[in-house]
Amino acid sequence: MAWFYLVVSGLLETVWAAALSRSEGFTRPGASAVFGVALVLSMGGLALALRDLPVGTAYAIWVGIGAVGTALYGMAVLGEPATTARLLCLLAIVGGVAGLKFLH
């Protein structure tokens, strides 16, 4: 169950990062509320995962999922460039996250 919490928490990190961007410095109440709820749920899920997983592994995977998800969101929705170099770097992060999971 810890891995489930960790993956969902990583995905929620993408949600809160996207909402933070859309909140325009917390001037948009809806996006600001989504940010706050997603942040609390993301941290709560990470805390639950840490009951059974080592902090170094769990935190690196949580950040990796959030970073890759946020970067893909930026490319897909916000028009950020999806260059070969950027995609290869994201693939390297995914490989590192998968490696941590399988070496655990």
C-alpha positions as CSV (number, residue, x, y, z in Angstrom):
1,M,0.0,0.0,0.0
2,A,3.0,2.3,0.6
3,W,3.9,2.3,-3.1
4,F,0.3,3.2,-4.0
5,Y,0.4,6.1,-1.6
6,L,3.7,7.2,-3.0
7,V,2.6,7.2,-6.6
8,V,-0.7,9.0,-5.9
9,S,1.2,11.6,-3.8
10,G,3.7,12.1,-6.7
11,L,0.8,12.7,-9.1
12,L,-0.7,15.1,-6.6
13,E,2.6,17.0,-6.6
14,T,2.0,17.6,-10.3
15,V,-1.5,18.8,-9.5
16,W,-0.4,21.3,-6.9
17,A,2.5,22.6,-9.0
18,A,0.1,23.2,-12.0
19,A,-2.4,24.8,-9.7
20,L,0.3,27.0,-8.2
21,S,1.2,28.2,-11.6
22,R,-2.5,28.9,-12.4
23,S,-3.1,30.7,-9.1
24,E,-1.1,33.7,-10.4
25,G,0.5,34.4,-7.0
26,F,-2.5,33.3,-5.1
27,T,-4.7,35.9,-6.7
28,R,-7.1,33.3,-8.2
29,P,-9.1,31.6,-5.4
30,G,-10.1,28.5,-7.2
31,A,-6.6,27.6,-8.3
32,S,-5.3,28.6,-4.9
33,A,-7.7,26.2,-3.2
34,V,-6.8,23.3,-5.6
35,F,-3.1,24.0,-4.8
36,G,-3.8,23.9,-1.0
37,V,-5.8,20.7,-1.1
38,A,-3.5,18.9,-3.5
39,L,-0.5,20.0,-1.4
40,V,-1.9,18.7,1.9
41,L,-3.0,15.4,0.2
42,S,0.4,15.0,-1.5
43,M,2.3,15.5,1.8
44,G,-0.1,13.3,3.7
45,G,0.3,10.5,1.2
46,L,4.1,10.9,1.3
47,A,3.9,10.7,5.1
48,L,1.9,7.5,4.9
49,A,4.4,6.0,2.5
50,L,7.2,6.8,4.8
51,R,5.8,4.5,7.4
52,D,7.1,1.5,5.3
53,L,9.6,3.0,2.8
54,P,13.1,4.5,3.5
55,V,13.0,8.3,3.3
56,G,15.7,8.6,0.7
57,T,14.0,6.2,-1.7
58,A,10.5,7.5,-1.2
59,Y,11.4,11.2,-1.4
60,A,13.4,10.7,-4.6
61,I,10.6,8.8,-6.2
62,W,8.0,11.4,-5.1
63,V,10.0,14.3,-6.4
64,G,10.7,12.4,-9.7
65,I,7.1,11.6,-10.3
66,G,6.2,15.2,-9.6
67,A,9.0,16.7,-11.7
68,V,8.3,14.5,-14.7
69,G,4.5,15.0,-14.4
70,T,4.9,18.8,-14.1
71,A,7.3,19.0,-17.0
72,L,4.9,16.9,-19.2
73,Y,2.0,19.1,-18.2
74,G,4.0,22.2,-19.1
75,M,4.8,20.7,-22.6
76,A,1.2,19.4,-23.2
77,V,-0.8,22.3,-21.8
78,L,1.3,25.4,-21.4
79,G,3.2,25.1,-24.7
80,E,6.6,24.6,-23.3
81,P,9.1,23.2,-25.8
82,A,9.2,19.4,-26.1
83,T,12.7,19.1,-27.5
84,T,14.5,15.8,-27.9
85,A,17.0,16.9,-25.2
86,R,14.2,17.7,-22.7
87,L,12.5,14.4,-23.3
88,L,15.7,12.4,-22.9
89,C,16.4,14.2,-19.6
90,L,12.8,13.3,-18.4
91,L,13.5,9.7,-19.5
92,A,16.6,9.7,-17.4
93,I,14.6,10.8,-14.4
94,V,12.0,8.0,-15.1
95,G,14.9,5.5,-15.4
96,G,16.3,6.6,-12.0
97,V,12.9,6.4,-10.3
98,A,12.3,2.9,-11.8
99,G,15.8,1.9,-10.6
100,L,15.1,3.0,-7.1
101,K,11.8,1.1,-7.0
102,F,13.4,-2.1,-8.3
103,L,16.5,-1.9,-6.1
104,H,14.3,-1.4,-3.0
